[in-house]
Amino acid sequence: MHKVFLPETIFSDRITLKKHKVEIAELMFQFVDKDRERLREFLPWVGHTKTVQDEIDYIKMTHRKWDTFELFDFGIYRNDDAQYMGNAGIHTVAWDHDRCEIGYWILGDYEGKGYMSEAVLALEQVCFDLGFNRIEIRCSSRNRRSAKVPIRCGYRLEASLTQDSIELGSYRDTLIFGKIKGMSASKKVPMVALDFVFLFTPDVNASRDWYEKVLAIKPVIEMENYFEFRPGGLCGLCLHPADKKSPQTTGGSVGYWRVLNFRDAVAHFEKHGAKVYRGPIDLGNGQSICQMLDPIGNVIGFVG
């Protein structure tokens, strides 16, 4: 495809993407500095952003590369109050192959509200309309929140590159998600990816100790009577006390599917004869979880 400029402003329902202006540099730096510890875990540039001048230099760099068709970087603004929330843009543009990559970050205060998914969908629509055929999103396998964005947007997890990058002094894997023009998540079966598997155990602490040893990793979440491991990928292993509804058996694990719309997924399965078995439970982060009992007597889980 021929090289083309992206529009400097992209509108969506709740947000607007705007090409950076130098005047935003101070606020952008305040955001990075406020959320530095969280952001630096997965974004290597955070350690090099030490002053407002660093942000000014960054914005000027994006302008130069915008003019040479190398990248197109935007600020994300909430429509209700014009609040700046983070950045999103396209980079690693392969014009000869009609391919590009989307990257993004958002301040923790606005995380988990769907703004980033909306930004990705708005960006991809413009890219596909301009003639791109393939869009990729890459992230650390340890960055669960970032990885959930492409899943919600209908991207497919195509590969996991083992120890291909160094992150904070240690090797990490990179997940590669892809979407082809015209590809969308199925509306008939609203399940997009297996997110985690529950093991129901009579001694959750003993199980934690054993899996720490055998997996050689610590749980990413530790709560009373609940532990969650993410052993080198997107799918989690969760330990939960056994009870009457989910006793310990050789078939006692339950896989949880991430769904695009929790209520729609439950209604879809109920329409076909399934019943809610456990829950739903509000997870407190805009998401819910439940188990569904299918007409044959099998149990599967939903989260979304």
LOKOL-728114 format. One record per atom (N, C-alpha, C): atom name; residue number from 1; x, y, z. Coordinates in steps of 0.05 Angstrom, whole numbers, always signed. Example, Ala and Ser with C-alpha at 12.3 -4.5 7.8 and 13.67 -1.06 7.14 Angstrom:
2
atom seq u v w
N 1 +264 -114 +156
CA 1 +246 -90 +156
C 1 +264 -66 +156
N 2 +257 -45 +142
CA 2 +273 -21 +143
C 2 +258 +1 +157
***
This chain:
304
atom seq u v w
N 1 +17 -24 +0
CA 1 +0 +0 +0
C 1 +18 +25 +0
N 2 +7 +47 -10
CA 2 +21 +72 -10
C 2 +22 +84 +18
N 3 +43 +98 +25
CA 3 +45 +111 +51
C 3 +24 +133 +53
N 4 +10 +133 +75
CA 4 -10 +154 +80
C 4 -9 +163 +109
N 5 -18 +187 +113
CA 5 -19 +198 +141
C 5 -45 +189 +154
N 6 -43 +183 +180
CA 6 -68 +179 +195
C 6 -80 +206 +201
N 7 -106 +207 +205
CA 7 -118 +233 +214
C 7 -107 +241 +241
N 8 -104 +267 +245
CA 8 -93 +277 +270
C 8 -112 +275 +294
N 9 -138 +271 +288
CA 9 -158 +267 +309
C 9 -176 +244 +301
N 10 -180 +226 +320
CA 10 -198 +203 +315
C 10 -219 +202 +337
N 11 -244 +202 +328
CA 11 -266 +204 +347
C 11 -278 +176 +353
N 12 -286 +172 +378
CA 12 -300 +148 +386
C 12 -322 +156 +406
N 13 -337 +136 +416
CA 13 -361 +142 +433
C 13 -353 +157 +458
N 14 -333 +146 +473
CA 14 -326 +158 +499
C 14 -300 +172 +499
N 15 -284 +168 +478
CA 15 -257 +180 +478
C 15 -251 +193 +451
N 16 -231 +210 +451
CA 16 -220 +221 +426
C 16 -190 +218 +426
N 17 -178 +208 +404
CA 17 -149 +206 +401
C 17 -139 +231 +387
N 18 -119 +244 +398
CA 18 -109 +269 +386
C 18 -78 +267 +384
N 19 -68 +276 +361
CA 19 -39 +278 +357
C 19 -28 +296 +378
N 20 -5 +288 +389
CA 20 +7 +303 +412
C 20 +14 +332 +404
N 21 +10 +350 +423
CA 21 +20 +377 +422
C 21 +41 +381 +444
N 22 +60 +397 +439
CA 22 +82 +401 +459
C 22 +70 +411 +485
N 23 +48 +425 +484
CA 23 +36 +436 +508
C 23 +27 +415 +528
N 24 +24 +390 +519
CA 24 +15 +369 +537
C 24 +38 +356 +552
N 25 +62 +364 +546
CA 25 +86 +351 +557
C 25 +87 +351 +587
N 26 +80 +373 +600
CA 26 +82 +375 +629
C 26 +62 +356 +642
N 27 +37 +356 +631
CA 27 +17 +338 +642
C 27 +24 +309 +637
N 28 +35 +303 +614
CA 28 +43 +276 +607
C 28 +65 +267 +627
N 29 +84 +284 +633
CA 29 +105 +277 +652
C 29 +93 +273 +680
N 30 +75 +289 +688
CA 30 +62 +286 +714
C 30 +49 +259 +716
N 31 +36 +250 +695
CA 31 +23 +224 +695
C 31 +43 +202 +698
N 32 +65 +203 +682
CA 32 +85 +182 +683
C 32 +98 +182 +711
N 33 +104 +206 +721
CA 33 +118 +207 +747
C 33 +100 +197 +770
N 34 +74 +203 +768
CA 34 +55 +194 +788
C 34 +52 +164 +789
N 35 +54 +151 +765
CA 35 +49 +123 +763
C 35 +74 +108 +755
N 36 +97 +119 +762
CA 36 +122 +109 +752
C 36 +128 +80 +760
N 37 +123 +72 +785
CA 37 +129 +45 +793
C 37 +112 +24 +778
N 38 +87 +30 +774
CA 38 +70 +11 +759
C 38 +78 +10 +730
N 39 +83 +33 +717
CA 39 +89 +34 +689
C 39 +116 +21 +682
N 40 +136 +26 +699
CA 40 +163 +17 +693
C 40 +166 -13 +692
N 41 +146 -27 +704
CA 41 +148 -56 +705
C 41 +147 -68 +677
N 42 +133 -55 +658
CA 42 +131 -66 +632
C 42 +139 -47 +609
N 43 +145 -22 +616
CA 43 +151 -2 +595
C 43 +180 +9 +599
N 44 +199 +0 +583
CA 44 +227 +8 +587
C 44 +233 +37 +585
N 45 +216 +53 +571
CA 45 +222 +81 +567
C 45 +217 +97 +592
N 46 +202 +86 +612
CA 46 +195 +101 +636
C 46 +220 +109 +651
N 47 +240 +91 +652
CA 47 +265 +97 +666
C 47 +281 +120 +654
N 48 +276 +126 +629
CA 48 +291 +147 +615
C 48 +275 +173 +615
N 49 +251 +173 +626
CA 49 +234 +197 +627
C 49 +236 +209 +654
N 50 +254 +228 +657
CA 50 +261 +238 +684
C 50 +253 +268 +688
N 51 +247 +282 +666
CA 51 +240 +310 +667
C 51 +219 +317 +646
N 52 +207 +341 +649
CA 52 +188 +350 +629
C 52 +202 +353 +602
N 53 +227 +360 +602
CA 53 +242 +363 +577
C 53 +243 +336 +562
N 54 +245 +314 +577
CA 54 +245 +288 +564
C 54 +219 +283 +549
N 55 +197 +292 +560
CA 55 +171 +289 +547
C 55 +170 +308 +523
N 56 +180 +332 +525
CA 56 +181 +350 +502
C 56 +197 +338 +479
N 57 +220 +326 +486
CA 57 +236 +313 +466
C 57 +221 +290 +453
N 58 +207 +275 +470
CA 58 +192 +252 +460
C 58 +170 +261 +440
N 59 +155 +282 +447
CA 59 +134 +291 +430
C 59 +145 +301 +403
N 60 +168 +316 +405
CA 60 +181 +325 +380
C 60 +190 +302 +363
N 61 +200 +281 +376
CA 61 +208 +257 +361
C 61 +184 +244 +347
N 62 +161 +243 +361
CA 62 +137 +231 +347
C 62 +128 +249 +324
N 63 +132 +275 +326
CA 63 +125 +292 +303
C 63 +143 +287 +279
N 64 +170 +283 +285
CA 64 +188 +278 +262
C 64 +181 +251 +249
N 65 +176 +231 +266
CA 65 +170 +205 +254
C 65 +142 +203 +242
N 66 +124 +220 +251
CA 66 +98 +223 +238
C 66 +102 +233 +209
N 67 +119 +253 +206
CA 67 +124 +265 +180
C 67 +138 +246 +161
N 68 +153 +226 +172
CA 68 +166 +206 +155
C 68 +151 +180 +154
N 69 +126 +180 +164
CA 69 +109 +156 +162
C 69 +119 +132 +178
N 70 +135 +137 +199
CA 70 +146 +115 +215
C 70 +128 +108 +239
N 71 +114 +127 +251
CA 71 +96 +121 +272
C 71 +75 +143 +275
N 72 +53 +137 +288
CA 72 +32 +157 +292
C 72 +22 +154 +321
N 73 +29 +173 +338
CA 73 +24 +170 +366
C 73 +3 +191 +375
N 74 -16 +182 +392
CA 74 -38 +199 +400
C 74 -41 +199 +431
N 75 -52 +221 +441
CA 75 -61 +222 +468
C 75 -90 +212 +469
N 76 -98 +200 +491
CA 76 -125 +190 +495
C 76 -140 +210 +513
N 77 -162 +221 +504
CA 77 -177 +241 +519
C 77 -206 +232 +523
N 78 -216 +234 +547
CA 78 -243 +227 +553
C 78 -262 +249 +543
N 79 -283 +241 +529
CA 79 -301 +261 +517
C 79 -316 +278 +537
N 80 -324 +266 +560
CA 80 -340 +280 +579
C 80 -327 +305 +590
N 81 -301 +303 +595
CA 81 -287 +326 +608
C 81 -260 +332 +596
N 82 -254 +320 +573
CA 82 -229 +325 +559
C 82 -205 +317 +575
N 83 -208 +299 +594
CA 83 -186 +289 +611
C 83 -167 +272 +595
N 84 -141 +280 +596
CA 84 -120 +263 +584
C 84 -116 +239 +602
N 85 -113 +215 +589
CA 85 -111 +190 +605
C 85 -87 +173 +598
N 86 -75 +177 +575
CA 86 -52 +160 +567
C 86 -47 +163 +537
N 87 -32 +144 +526
CA 87 -25 +145 +498
C 87 -32 +119 +483
N 88 -36 +122 +457
CA 88 -40 +98 +440
C 88 -31 +107 +412
N 89 -21 +87 +397
CA 89 -12 +94 +370
C 89 -3 +70 +354
N 90 +5 +74 +330
CA 90 +15 +52 +314
C 90 +45 +57 +308
N 91 +59 +35 +307
CA 91 +88 +36 +302
C 91 +96 +10 +288
N 92 +122 +7 +284
CA 92 +133 -17 +269
C 92 +116 -21 +244
N 93 +114 +1 +228
CA 93 +97 +0 +205
C 93 +112 -12 +181
N 94 +101 -33 +170
CA 94 +112 -46 +146
C 94 +95 -40 +122
N 95 +100 -17 +110
CA 95 +83 -8 +88
C 95 +82 -28 +65
N 96 +105 -40 +59
CA 96 +106 -59 +36
C 96 +90 -84 +42
N 97 +83 -89 +67
CA 97 +68 -113 +73
C 97 +41 -107 +86
N 98 +32 -82 +85
CA 98 +6 -74 +95
C 98 +2 -83 +124
N 99 +22 -78 +140
CA 99 +22 -88 +168
C 99 +32 -66 +187
N 100 +20 -65 +211
CA 100 +30 -47 +231
C 100 +24 -59 +259
N 101 +34 -45 +279
CA 101 +31 -54 +307
C 101 +19 -32 +324
N 102 +1 -38 +342
CA 102 -11 -19 +360
C 102 +2 -21 +387
N 103 +9 +1 +399
CA 103 +20 +2 +426
C 103 +4 +22 +443
N 104 +5 +19 +469
CA 104 -11 +36 +487
C 104 -2 +35 +516
N 105 -10 +55 +531
CA 105 -7 +55 +560
C 105 -28 +75 +571
N 106 -37 +70 +595
CA 106 -57 +87 +608
C 106 -51 +89 +637
N 107 -58 +112 +649
CA 107 -54 +116 +677
C 107 -71 +97 +693
N 108 -61 +87 +716
CA 108 -75 +68 +732
C 108 -103 +77 +740
N 109 -107 +103 +744
CA 109 -133 +113 +752
C 109 -155 +107 +732
N 110 -148 +103 +707
CA 110 -167 +99 +685
C 110 -167 +70 +674
N 111 -151 +53 +687
CA 111 -149 +26 +678
C 111 -174 +10 +685
N 112 -180 -10 +669
CA 112 -202 -28 +675
C 112 -230 -17 +670
N 113 -232 +5 +655
CA 113 -257 +18 +648
C 113 -264 +16 +619
N 114 -248 +2 +603
CA 114 -254 -3 +575
C 114 -244 +19 +557
N 115 -230 +40 +567
CA 115 -221 +61 +550
C 115 -200 +52 +530
N 116 -182 +35 +539
CA 116 -160 +26 +521
C 116 -171 +8 +499
N 117 -190 -9 +506
CA 117 -202 -26 +485
C 117 -215 -9 +464
N 118 -229 +12 +473
CA 118 -242 +30 +454
C 118 -221 +45 +437
N 119 -199 +53 +449
CA 119 -177 +66 +434
C 119 -166 +47 +412
N 120 -161 +22 +420
CA 120 -151 +2 +401
C 120 -170 -2 +378
N 121 -196 -5 +384
CA 121 -215 -9 +363
C 121 -218 +15 +344
N 122 -216 +39 +356
CA 122 -217 +63 +339
C 122 -193 +65 +321
N 123 -169 +59 +332
CA 123 -145 +60 +316
C 123 -145 +39 +293
N 124 -153 +14 +300
CA 124 -153 -7 +281
C 124 -172 -1 +258
N 125 -196 +11 +264
CA 125 -215 +17 +243
C 125 -203 +36 +223
N 126 -189 +57 +233
CA 126 -176 +76 +215
C 126 -155 +62 +198
N 127 -139 +44 +211
CA 127 -117 +30 +196
C 127 -129 +12 +175
N 128 -149 -3 +181
CA 128 -161 -20 +161
C 128 -174 -4 +138
N 129 -187 +18 +145
CA 129 -199 +35 +125
C 129 -178 +47 +106
N 130 -153 +52 +116
CA 130 -132 +63 +100
C 130 -118 +42 +82
N 131 -123 +16 +88
CA 131 -112 -4 +71
C 131 -94 -25 +84
N 132 -90 -22 +111
CA 132 -74 -43 +125
C 132 -90 -69 +125
N 133 -75 -91 +123
CA 133 -88 -117 +123
C 133 -84 -132 +150
N 134 -62 -126 +164
CA 134 -56 -140 +189
C 134 -47 -120 +210
N 135 -57 -124 +234
CA 135 -49 -108 +257
C 135 -40 -127 +279
N 136 -18 -121 +292
CA 136 -8 -137 +314
C 136 -8 -121 +340
N 137 -10 -135 +362
CA 137 -6 -123 +389
C 137 +12 -142 +404
N 138 +34 -132 +415
CA 138 +53 -148 +430
C 138 +55 -138 +458
N 139 +59 -157 +477
CA 139 +63 -148 +505
C 139 +76 -170 +521
N 140 +86 -163 +544
CA 140 +99 -182 +562
C 140 +78 -203 +571
N 141 +86 -228 +573
CA 141 +68 -249 +582
C 141 +60 -244 +611
N 142 +76 -228 +625
CA 142 +69 -222 +653
C 142 +50 -199 +657
N 143 +45 -185 +635
CA 143 +27 -161 +636
C 143 -2 -170 +629
N 144 -15 -181 +649
CA 144 -42 -192 +645
C 144 -62 -172 +635
N 145 -62 -148 +647
CA 145 -81 -128 +639
C 145 -77 -119 +610
N 146 -52 -115 +602
CA 146 -47 -107 +575
C 146 -56 -129 +555
N 147 -51 -154 +563
CA 147 -58 -177 +545
C 147 -88 -180 +542
N 148 -103 -171 +561
CA 148 -132 -174 +559
C 148 -144 -155 +539
N 149 -130 -133 +533
CA 149 -141 -113 +514
C 149 -145 -126 +486
N 150 -124 -138 +474
CA 150 -129 -150 +448
C 150 -149 -173 +449
N 151 -150 -188 +471
CA 151 -170 -209 +473
C 151 -198 -198 +471
N 152 -203 -176 +486
CA 152 -229 -164 +486
C 152 -236 -152 +458
N 153 -215 -144 +444
CA 153 -219 -132 +417
C 153 -220 -152 +395
N 154 -220 -178 +401
CA 154 -223 -199 +381
C 154 -197 -207 +367
N 155 -174 -200 +379
CA 155 -148 -209 +367
C 155 -143 -238 +376
N 156 -128 -252 +360
CA 156 -120 -280 +366
C 156 -92 -281 +377
N 157 -88 -296 +398
CA 157 -61 -301 +408
C 157 -48 -321 +389
N 158 -28 -312 +375
CA 158 -16 -328 +354
C 158 +11 -340 +362
N 159 +25 -328 +381
CA 159 +51 -339 +389
C 159 +59 -328 +416
N 160 +77 -343 +429
CA 160 +91 -334 +453
C 160 +120 -338 +448
N 161 +136 -316 +446
CA 161 +164 -318 +442
C 161 +178 -322 +469
N 162 +192 -344 +472
CA 162 +204 -351 +498
C 162 +230 -335 +503
N 163 +230 -321 +525
CA 163 +253 -306 +535
C 163 +266 -289 +512
N 164 +250 -275 +498
CA 164 +261 -259 +475
C 164 +269 -231 +484
N 165 +262 -223 +508
CA 165 +269 -196 +517
C 165 +277 -196 +547
N 166 +292 -175 +554
CA 166 +300 -172 +582
C 166 +283 -150 +594
N 167 +271 -156 +617
CA 167 +253 -137 +630
C 167 +261 -135 +659
N 168 +270 -111 +667
CA 168 +279 -106 +694
C 168 +300 -127 +703
N 169 +318 -133 +684
CA 169 +341 -150 +691
C 169 +336 -180 +688
N 170 +313 -188 +680
CA 170 +308 -217 +676
C 170 +293 -222 +650
N 171 +297 -246 +639
CA 171 +284 -253 +614
C 171 +254 -255 +617
N 172 +239 -248 +596
CA 172 +211 -251 +596
C 172 +201 -259 +569
N 173 +177 -271 +568
CA 173 +165 -280 +543
C 173 +149 -257 +531
N 174 +145 -257 +505
CA 174 +129 -238 +491
C 174 +105 -251 +478
N 175 +81 -242 +483
CA 175 +57 -252 +470
C 175 +52 -235 +445
N 176 +44 -249 +423
CA 176 +38 -235 +398
C 176 +9 -241 +391
N 177 -7 -220 +389
CA 177 -35 -221 +381
C 177 -37 -210 +353
N 178 -55 -221 +337
CA 178 -59 -210 +310
C 178 -88 -209 +302
N 179 -94 -190 +284
CA 179 -121 -188 +273
C 179 -118 -182 +243
N 180 -133 -196 +226
CA 180 -133 -191 +197
C 180 -158 -175 +191
N 181 -156 -158 +171
CA 181 -179 -142 +162
C 181 -202 -160 +156
N 182 -225 -153 +167
CA 182 -249 -169 +163
C 182 -254 -191 +184
N 183 -233 -195 +201
CA 183 -236 -216 +222
C 183 -248 -203 +246
N 184 -267 -217 +258
CA 184 -280 -206 +283
C 184 -286 -230 +301
N 185 -290 -224 +326
CA 185 -298 -244 +345
C 185 -326 -254 +339
N 186 -330 -280 +343
CA 186 -356 -292 +337
C 186 -378 -280 +355
N 187 -400 -273 +343
CA 187 -423 -263 +359
C 187 -441 -287 +367
N 188 -438 -310 +354
CA 188 -455 -333 +361
C 188 -444 -347 +386
N 189 -418 -348 +388
CA 189 -405 -361 +412
C 189 -388 -341 +425
N 190 -398 -327 +446
CA 190 -384 -304 +457
C 190 -361 -312 +476
N 191 -344 -330 +468
CA 191 -321 -339 +485
C 191 -296 -335 +468
N 192 -277 -321 +479
CA 192 -254 -314 +463
C 192 -227 -327 +471
N 193 -224 -334 +497
CA 193 -199 -346 +505
C 193 -202 -359 +532
N 194 -189 -382 +536
CA 194 -189 -395 +562
C 194 -170 -378 +580
N 195 -181 -367 +602
CA 195 -167 -348 +618
C 195 -153 -361 +642
N 196 -167 -380 +656
CA 196 -154 -393 +678
C 196 -169 -419 +685
N 197 -156 -436 +700
CA 197 -167 -461 +709
C 197 -166 -462 +740
N 198 -189 -469 +752
CA 198 -190 -472 +781
C 198 -185 -501 +789
N 199 -168 -504 +810
CA 199 -165 -530 +823
C 199 -177 -528 +851
N 200 -196 -545 +856
CA 200 -209 -545 +882
C 200 -196 -565 +900
N 201 -184 -556 +922
CA 201 -166 -572 +938
C 201 -174 -571 +968
N 202 -171 -593 +983
CA 202 -178 -592 +1012
C 202 -158 -577 +1029
N 203 -134 -572 +1018
CA 203 -114 -557 +1033
C 203 -101 -537 +1014
N 204 -112 -513 +1013
CA 204 -103 -493 +993
C 204 -74 -484 +999
N 205 -66 -483 +1024
CA 205 -39 -474 +1030
C 205 -18 -495 +1023
N 206 -24 -521 +1028
CA 206 -6 -542 +1020
C 206 -4 -543 +989
N 207 -26 -539 +976
CA 207 -26 -538 +946
C 207 -9 -515 +936
N 208 -12 -492 +949
CA 208 +5 -469 +941
C 208 +34 -476 +944
N 209 +42 -487 +966
CA 209 +70 -494 +971
C 209 +81 -513 +950
N 210 +64 -533 +943
CA 210 +73 -553 +923
C 210 +76 -541 +895
N 211 +56 -524 +887
CA 211 +58 -512 +861
C 211 +80 -491 +859
N 212 +86 -477 +881
CA 212 +109 -459 +882
C 212 +134 -474 +876
N 213 +136 -498 +887
CA 213 +160 -514 +884
C 213 +162 -526 +856
N 214 +140 -537 +846
CA 214 +141 -551 +821
C 214 +142 -532 +797
N 215 +130 -508 +800
CA 215 +130 -488 +779
C 215 +154 -469 +781
N 216 +166 -468 +805
CA 216 +189 -451 +810
C 216 +182 -421 +806
N 217 +157 -414 +813
CA 217 +148 -387 +812
C 217 +130 -381 +837
N 218 +127 -356 +843
CA 218 +109 -347 +864
C 218 +81 -341 +853
N 219 +60 -343 +869
CA 219 +34 -335 +859
C 219 +34 -305 +852
N 220 +19 -298 +831
CA 220 +16 -270 +824
C 220 -5 -256 +841
N 221 -24 -273 +853
CA 221 -44 -263 +871
C 221 -44 -281 +895
N 222 -43 -269 +919
CA 222 -44 -285 +944
C 222 -65 -272 +962
N 223 -86 -287 +967
CA 223 -108 -279 +985
C 223 -114 -301 +1004
N 224 -130 -295 +1025
CA 224 -139 -316 +1043
C 224 -155 -337 +1027
N 225 -146 -362 +1027
CA 225 -159 -384 +1014
C 225 -160 -381 +983
N 226 -141 -366 +972
CA 226 -141 -364 +943
C 226 -112 -356 +934
N 227 -102 -371 +914
CA 227 -76 -366 +903
C 227 -77 -369 +872
N 228 -64 -352 +858
CA 228 -65 -353 +829
C 228 -36 -352 +817
N 229 -30 -372 +801
CA 229 -4 -373 +787
C 229 -9 -367 +757
N 230 +11 -355 +744
CA 230 +10 -351 +715
C 230 +36 -362 +704
N 231 +37 -389 +700
CA 231 +63 -402 +693
C 231 +70 -398 +663
N 232 +81 -375 +657
CA 232 +93 -370 +631
C 232 +73 -365 +608
N 233 +49 -356 +614
CA 233 +30 -351 +593
C 233 +6 -337 +603
N 234 -15 -336 +586
CA 234 -39 -321 +592
C 234 -57 -337 +610
N 235 -57 -363 +608
CA 235 -76 -379 +624
C 235 -66 -383 +652
N 236 -83 -378 +672
CA 236 -75 -380 +700
C 236 -83 -406 +713
N 237 -69 -413 +734
CA 237 -75 -436 +751
C 237 -83 -425 +778
N 238 -109 -430 +786
CA 238 -120 -418 +810
C 238 -127 -440 +831
N 239 -119 -435 +856
CA 239 -124 -454 +877
C 239 -146 -444 +895
N 240 -166 -461 +900
CA 240 -190 -452 +915
C 240 -198 -476 +934
N 241 -207 -470 +958
CA 241 -215 -492 +976
C 241 -238 -508 +964
N 242 -237 -534 +966
CA 242 -259 -552 +957
C 242 -283 -548 +976
N 243 -307 -551 +964
CA 243 -331 -549 +980
C 243 -352 -568 +969
N 244 -377 -565 +978
CA 244 -397 -584 +969
C 244 -403 -583 +939
N 245 -403 -559 +929
CA 245 -409 -556 +900
C 245 -385 -563 +882
N 246 -361 -559 +893
CA 246 -337 -566 +877
C 246 -318 -582 +895
N 247 -324 -607 +900
CA 247 -307 -624 +916
C 247 -281 -631 +902
N 248 -262 -639 +917
CA 248 -237 -648 +904
C 248 -242 -676 +891
N 249 -237 -677 +866
CA 249 -239 -702 +851
C 249 -218 -702 +829
N 250 -214 -724 +817
CA 250 -194 -725 +795
C 250 -204 -708 +771
N 251 -229 -702 +770
CA 251 -240 -685 +749
C 251 -250 -659 +761
N 252 -238 -649 +782
CA 252 -248 -627 +797
C 252 -239 -599 +789
N 253 -224 -597 +767
CA 253 -216 -570 +757
C 253 -237 -558 +740
N 254 -239 -532 +740
CA 254 -259 -517 +724
C 254 -244 -496 +707
N 255 -247 -498 +681
CA 255 -235 -477 +663
C 255 -254 -453 +661
N 256 -242 -429 +662
CA 256 -257 -405 +660
C 256 -251 -391 +633
N 257 -273 -386 +618
CA 257 -270 -373 +592
C 257 -274 -343 +595
N 258 -256 -327 +584
CA 258 -260 -298 +582
C 258 -281 -293 +560
N 259 -301 -276 +567
CA 259 -322 -271 +548
C 259 -323 -241 +542
N 260 -332 -234 +519
CA 260 -333 -206 +511
C 260 -354 -190 +527
N 261 -377 -203 +532
CA 261 -398 -189 +548
C 261 -409 -210 +567
N 262 -405 -206 +593
CA 262 -412 -226 +613
C 262 -442 -233 +612
N 263 -459 -212 +613
CA 263 -488 -217 +613
C 263 -497 -231 +588
N 264 -487 -223 +565
CA 264 -495 -235 +540
C 264 -486 -264 +539
N 265 -462 -270 +549
CA 265 -453 -298 +549
C 265 -470 -316 +566
N 266 -477 -306 +590
CA 266 -494 -322 +608
C 266 -521 -326 +595
N 267 -533 -305 +584
CA 267 -559 -307 +571
C 267 -558 -326 +547
N 268 -536 -325 +532
CA 268 -533 -343 +509
C 268 -534 -372 +517
N 269 -519 -378 +538
CA 269 -518 -406 +547
C 269 -544 -415 +561
N 270 -557 -397 +575
CA 270 -583 -403 +587
C 270 -604 -409 +565
N 271 -602 -394 +544
CA 271 -621 -398 +521
C 271 -618 -426 +510
N 272 -594 -438 +512
CA 272 -590 -465 +501
C 272 -591 -486 +523
N 273 -603 -480 +546
CA 273 -608 -500 +566
C 273 -589 -501 +590
N 274 -568 -484 +591
CA 274 -550 -484 +613
C 274 -562 -468 +636
N 275 -551 -472 +660
CA 275 -560 -458 +684
C 275 -536 -447 +699
N 276 -540 -424 +713
CA 276 -520 -414 +730
C 276 -516 -433 +754
N 277 -492 -441 +759
CA 277 -486 -461 +780
C 277 -475 -448 +805
N 278 -456 -429 +801
CA 278 -444 -414 +823
C 278 -442 -385 +814
N 279 -448 -366 +833
CA 279 -447 -338 +827
C 279 -473 -328 +815
N 280 -472 -306 +799
CA 280 -447 -291 +792
C 280 -436 -276 +816
N 281 -410 -270 +815
CA 281 -396 -255 +836
C 281 -384 -230 +823
N 282 -388 -207 +834
CA 282 -376 -182 +825
C 282 -347 -181 +835
N 283 -328 -180 +817
CA 283 -300 -180 +825
C 283 -290 -153 +834
N 284 -307 -133 +831
CA 284 -300 -106 +841
C 284 -282 -90 +822
N 285 -277 -100 +798
CA 285 -261 -85 +779
C 285 -275 -82 +752
N 286 -302 -82 +754
CA 286 -318 -80 +730
C 286 -323 -107 +716
N 287 -314 -128 +729
CA 287 -317 -155 +718
C 287 -333 -173 +737
N 288 -344 -194 +726
CA 288 -359 -214 +741
C 288 -349 -242 +734
N 289 -356 -261 +752
CA 289 -348 -288 +748
C 289 -370 -307 +756
N 290 -374 -329 +742
CA 290 -394 -349 +750
C 290 -387 -376 +738
N 291 -400 -397 +747
CA 291 -399 -423 +735
C 291 -426 -429 +723
N 292 -425 -442 +699
CA 292 -449 -451 +685
C 292 -450 -481 +685
N 293 -474 -492 +690
CA 293 -479 -521 +688
C 293 -493 -527 +662
N 294 -479 -542 +644
CA 294 -492 -548 +618
C 294 -513 -570 +621
N 295 -529 -574 +601
CA 295 -551 -594 +603
C 295 -541 -623 +608
N 296 -516 -628 +602
CA 296 -505 -655 +606
C 296 -495 -659 +634
N 297 -491 -637 +649
CA 297 -481 -638 +676
C 297 -452 -629 +680
N 298 -440 -618 +659
CA 298 -412 -608 +661
C 298 -412 -579 +670
N 299 -391 -571 +684
CA 299 -388 -544 +694
C 299 -366 -529 +679
N 300 -372 -505 +669
CA 300 -351 -488 +658
C 300 -354 -460 +670
N 301 -333 -445 +670
CA 301 -334 -418 +682
C 301 -332 -396 +662
N 302 -344 -373 +669
CA 302 -342 -348 +653
C 302 -330 -326 +670
N 303 -314 -309 +657
CA 303 -305 -285 +670
C 303 -305 -263 +649
N 304 -314 -240 +657
CA 304 -315 -217 +638
C 304 -330 -193 +649
***
